[in-house]
Amino acid sequence: MADTRQVVEDYLKDAEVEWELGARDGEFVVTLPGERKLKTVVSLLVGEHSLTATAFVIRHPDENETEFYRFLLRRNLRRPGIAYATDEHGDVFVISRTPVAAVDTAYLDTLLGTVLEASDEIFNELLVIGFRTSMQKEWDWRISRGESTRNLEAFRHLLDHGEDAAAAE
């Protein structure tokens, strides 16, 4: 276990990522920058027999739960070595468990890249499936008050009905 901890620590020191020691013995907390999701925080927990990677993806959906979770389950079929899972609240995580004997620099690089991709790549799709109504309310509220819609720009094509309303008049 101590050898694996050293491998992880050495890798993180050399990698260009933000990280710190976690609260649990053998835990490293890594912050990875994203494109769709601002950041993905990954807990790497070195145990006696395995390295467990866990990253929060998104909270429990407000709507379309069946479609939301079915989408994630289908994605599990495409991701070797990692899986989407939920906690008791329905919040979504990416998880992976690997025998410590398999942990080396190349593996850690692949693991963090795969976890980031699994968290970041589908984030906007999950927002549309599980939070569309909330996003529409937020958009409409911001527009009515003249507030910035910058954080919702990726969804303008779904949320902005201003052009449709103007064309209908």
Contacts in CASP RR format, 6 or more apart in sequence:
PFRMAT RR
TARGET T0000
AUTHOR 0000-0000-0000
METHOD contacts of the structure
MODEL  1
MADTRQVVEDYLKDAEVEWELGARDGEFVVTLPGERKLKTVVSLLVGEHS
LTATAFVIRHPDENETEFYRFLLRRNLRRPGIAYATDEHGDVFVISRTPV
AAVDTAYLDTLLGTVLEASDEIFNELLVIGFRTSMQKEWDWRISRGESTR
NLEAFRHLLDHGEDAAAAE
1 26 0 8 1.000
1 46 0 8 1.000
1 47 0 8 1.000
1 48 0 8 1.000
1 100 0 8 1.000
3 100 0 8 1.000
4 46 0 8 1.000
4 47 0 8 1.000
4 51 0 8 1.000
4 100 0 8 1.000
4 103 0 8 1.000
5 26 0 8 1.000
5 46 0 8 1.000
7 103 0 8 1.000
7 104 0 8 1.000
7 105 0 8 1.000
7 108 0 8 1.000
8 28 0 8 1.000
8 44 0 8 1.000
8 46 0 8 1.000
8 51 0 8 1.000
8 103 0 8 1.000
8 108 0 8 1.000
9 28 0 8 1.000
10 105 0 8 1.000
11 105 0 8 1.000
11 108 0 8 1.000
11 109 0 8 1.000
12 19 0 8 1.000
12 28 0 8 1.000
12 30 0 8 1.000
14 105 0 8 1.000
15 109 0 8 1.000
15 112 0 8 1.000
17 30 0 8 1.000
17 31 0 8 1.000
17 32 0 8 1.000
17 112 0 8 1.000
18 30 0 8 1.000
18 31 0 8 1.000
19 28 0 8 1.000
19 29 0 8 1.000
19 30 0 8 1.000
19 31 0 8 1.000
20 28 0 8 1.000
20 29 0 8 1.000
21 27 0 8 1.000
21 28 0 8 1.000
21 29 0 8 1.000
22 28 0 8 1.000
22 29 0 8 1.000
22 43 0 8 1.000
24 45 0 8 1.000
26 45 0 8 1.000
26 46 0 8 1.000
26 47 0 8 1.000
27 43 0 8 1.000
27 44 0 8 1.000
27 45 0 8 1.000
27 46 0 8 1.000
28 43 0 8 1.000
28 44 0 8 1.000
28 45 0 8 1.000
28 46 0 8 1.000
29 41 0 8 1.000
29 42 0 8 1.000
29 43 0 8 1.000
29 44 0 8 1.000
30 41 0 8 1.000
30 42 0 8 1.000
30 43 0 8 1.000
30 44 0 8 1.000
30 112 0 8 1.000
31 39 0 8 1.000
31 40 0 8 1.000
31 41 0 8 1.000
31 42 0 8 1.000
32 39 0 8 1.000
32 40 0 8 1.000
32 41 0 8 1.000
32 42 0 8 1.000
32 112 0 8 1.000
32 113 0 8 1.000
32 115 0 8 1.000
32 116 0 8 1.000
33 39 0 8 1.000
34 40 0 8 1.000
34 116 0 8 1.000
34 120 0 8 1.000
35 120 0 8 1.000
36 120 0 8 1.000
36 121 0 8 1.000
36 123 0 8 1.000
36 124 0 8 1.000
36 154 0 8 1.000
37 57 0 8 1.000
37 119 0 8 1.000
37 120 0 8 1.000
37 123 0 8 1.000
40 55 0 8 1.000
40 56 0 8 1.000
40 57 0 8 1.000
40 115 0 8 1.000
40 116 0 8 1.000
40 119 0 8 1.000
40 120 0 8 1.000
41 55 0 8 1.000
41 56 0 8 1.000
42 53 0 8 1.000
42 54 0 8 1.000
42 55 0 8 1.000
42 112 0 8 1.000
42 115 0 8 1.000
42 116 0 8 1.000
43 52 0 8 1.000
43 53 0 8 1.000
43 54 0 8 1.000
43 55 0 8 1.000
44 51 0 8 1.000
44 52 0 8 1.000
44 53 0 8 1.000
45 51 0 8 1.000
45 52 0 8 1.000
45 53 0 8 1.000
45 54 0 8 1.000
46 100 0 8 1.000
46 103 0 8 1.000
47 100 0 8 1.000
48 100 0 8 1.000
49 99 0 8 1.000
49 100 0 8 1.000
50 97 0 8 1.000
50 98 0 8 1.000
50 99 0 8 1.000
50 100 0 8 1.000
51 97 0 8 1.000
51 98 0 8 1.000
51 99 0 8 1.000
51 100 0 8 1.000
51 103 0 8 1.000
52 95 0 8 1.000
52 96 0 8 1.000
52 97 0 8 1.000
53 82 0 8 1.000
53 94 0 8 1.000
53 95 0 8 1.000
53 96 0 8 1.000
53 97 0 8 1.000
53 98 0 8 1.000
53 111 0 8 1.000
53 112 0 8 1.000
53 115 0 8 1.000
54 93 0 8 1.000
54 94 0 8 1.000
54 95 0 8 1.000
55 93 0 8 1.000
55 94 0 8 1.000
55 95 0 8 1.000
55 115 0 8 1.000
55 118 0 8 1.000
55 119 0 8 1.000
56 91 0 8 1.000
56 92 0 8 1.000
56 93 0 8 1.000
56 119 0 8 1.000
57 84 0 8 1.000
57 92 0 8 1.000
57 93 0 8 1.000
57 94 0 8 1.000
57 118 0 8 1.000
57 119 0 8 1.000
57 122 0 8 1.000
57 123 0 8 1.000
57 126 0 8 1.000
58 91 0 8 1.000
58 92 0 8 1.000
58 123 0 8 1.000
58 126 0 8 1.000
58 127 0 8 1.000
59 89 0 8 1.000
59 90 0 8 1.000
59 91 0 8 1.000
59 92 0 8 1.000
60 86 0 8 1.000
60 89 0 8 1.000
60 90 0 8 1.000
60 91 0 8 1.000
60 92 0 8 1.000
61 68 0 8 1.000
61 126 0 8 1.000
61 129 0 8 1.000
61 130 0 8 1.000
61 131 0 8 1.000
62 130 0 8 1.000
62 131 0 8 1.000
62 133 0 8 1.000
62 134 0 8 1.000
63 130 0 8 1.000
63 131 0 8 1.000
63 132 0 8 1.000
63 133 0 8 1.000
64 129 0 8 1.000
64 130 0 8 1.000
64 132 0 8 1.000
65 130 0 8 1.000
67 129 0 8 1.000
67 130 0 8 1.000
68 126 0 8 1.000
68 129 0 8 1.000
68 130 0 8 1.000
69 86 0 8 1.000
71 122 0 8 1.000
71 125 0 8 1.000
71 126 0 8 1.000
71 129 0 8 1.000
72 84 0 8 1.000
72 92 0 8 1.000
72 126 0 8 1.000
73 84 0 8 1.000
75 84 0 8 1.000
75 118 0 8 1.000
75 122 0 8 1.000
76 83 0 8 1.000
76 84 0 8 1.000
79 114 0 8 1.000
79 118 0 8 1.000
81 96 0 8 1.000
81 98 0 8 1.000
81 114 0 8 1.000
82 94 0 8 1.000
82 95 0 8 1.000
82 96 0 8 1.000
82 111 0 8 1.000
82 114 0 8 1.000
82 115 0 8 1.000
82 118 0 8 1.000
83 94 0 8 1.000
83 95 0 8 1.000
83 96 0 8 1.000
84 92 0 8 1.000
84 93 0 8 1.000
84 94 0 8 1.000
84 95 0 8 1.000
84 118 0 8 1.000
85 92 0 8 1.000
85 93 0 8 1.000
85 94 0 8 1.000
85 95 0 8 1.000
86 92 0 8 1.000
86 93 0 8 1.000
87 93 0 8 1.000
92 126 0 8 1.000
94 115 0 8 1.000
94 118 0 8 1.000
94 119 0 8 1.000
96 111 0 8 1.000
96 114 0 8 1.000
96 115 0 8 1.000
98 107 0 8 1.000
98 111 0 8 1.000
124 154 0 8 1.000
124 155 0 8 1.000
127 135 0 8 1.000
127 155 0 8 1.000
128 135 0 8 1.000
128 155 0 8 1.000
128 158 0 8 1.000
132 158 0 8 1.000
135 152 0 8 1.000
135 155 0 8 1.000
135 158 0 8 1.000
135 159 0 8 1.000
136 159 0 8 1.000
138 152 0 8 1.000
139 149 0 8 1.000
139 152 0 8 1.000
139 155 0 8 1.000
139 159 0 8 1.000
139 160 0 8 1.000
141 147 0 8 1.000
142 148 0 8 1.000
142 149 0 8 1.000
142 152 0 8 1.000
143 149 0 8 1.000
143 160 0 8 1.000
149 156 0 8 1.000
152 159 0 8 1.000
END
